[in-house]
């Protein structure tokens, strides 16, 4: 009986007690990809935003590293052609999913931004500027230490 329990414990430990349950699944959302062109003083300026949903996202260091690695391998290869370039990530949820976005793109503004926004990576003139990290619609990294007071 002791050998059976020992074997069962070993199997449990080997079967995935790694702390990270499932592999992250990234889904590109072409409906939310935008390219804007403007002209200032005769100079053309192009901005691009891409959007992805992430399935199985959890708040752990493995997920954070996985998203960073994904960005490094999937960002536009010609960043210098954009004045601004963004990659935005939302958690896939019962509301924030491809089916609901196809039905009504405004779900991103009405629900997803406040509930499922995770990251926004930002480049300007081909140079990486910052990664913004959100939780429940609030910016959590980098910390916003600006205080606005009435004069």
N, C-alpha and C positions, 0 to 999 in steps of 0.2 A: 504494500500500500504506500509506503514511504517513497519508493522509486517512482510510482505513478505521479504523486504530487510533485516530486522534484522535476520530473520530465515535463509536467504541465506548466510549472513555473518557468522553466527554461524556454518552452515554446512561447509562452506569453511574452517574455522579455524579448525574444528574437522576432516576434511578429509585428513589432512596430511601436514600441514604447519610446519612440524617438522624440516626442514632444511636438512634432509637426505632422498633422494627420494626413493631409492629402496634397498632391502636387497642385500648384497654381495653374490655372488655365486662363490664358489671355485671349480675348476676342476683340478684334478690331471692329470699330463701329463707323463704317464709311458715311453713314447718314449724318454723323456729327463732325466729320472732317471738313475743315473750311480753309480756303485760301483767299485772302483779301489783298487787293492791289490798290495802292493809292499813289498819287503824285504830289510831291511837295517841291516847289521851286524847280519844276521840270525833272526832278529825280524820282524814278519809280521805286516804290517801297512795297515789298511783298511780305505778308505775314501768313503763317500757316499754323493750324491747330489740328492735332490728331487726338482721337479718343479711343480708349480701350476699356472693356469690362474685365474684371478679375474675379474668377470663381475660386472659392476655397481660401480667400484671403483671411489671415489672422494677424493680430498685432504681435508679431514676434520678429526676432532678428533674422530668421531664415527668410521670412516673407519679404522683409525690407531689402535684404541682399538680392533676392530673386528678382524683385521689381527693378532695382538698380541695374542688375545684369541684363535684364530684358531691354531696358532703355538703351544701354550701351550698344546692344546688337541690333536694335530696331529703329533707332532714330534716323531721320533723313540723312542720306550720305552727303548731301550738298547743303549743309547748314549755312554756309556763308552767303547763299543767295537770298536768305530771308533776313529781313530787318528784325523780326521776332518769330520764334518757333516755340510751340508748346506741345507737350504730350500730357494729356489728362487721363487719370485712371479713376474709375468708379468701381465699387464692389458690386458684383452681380447680386441682385436680390429679387424678391417677389415683385417689386415695383420697377427696379432698374434692370431691365433685360431687353434683349433685342426685340422681342415681340411687342412690348409696350412702347418702345422707342419708335418702332415702325408705325404703330397706331397713332402716336402723338409725340413728336419730338420735344414738346414743351414739358414733358415729364421730367426732363433733366433740370429745368429751371424750377419747376413746382415741387418736386420731391427729392430727386437725386442729389442736388447740390447740398441740401441740408441734412441728408441722411446717409448717402453712400459715396460721396466724394472722398477719395483717399489721398491722391497726389496730383500735383501739377509741376512738371519740369519745365524750365524756361531758359531759352537761349536768346541772346541778342547779338546780331552781326556775327553769328557763327560761334560765339563764346558762351559757354555755360555760365548762367547767372545764379540760379538757385533752384532748389527743390522745396516746394511747399507741401507740408503734410497736414492733412485735415482729419478731424474726428467729429462726427455729429454736427457738421457745418461750421466748426470752429477751427481756425488756424492754430495748430499746436507746435509746429516747427517750420521755420524759425519763430521763436517767441516774439510777439509784438509787445515791445516795451514802451510804446508811445502813448502818452496820456494827453488828451485834449481837454482843456479847461476853458470856461467862459472867461473873457477878459475882465 
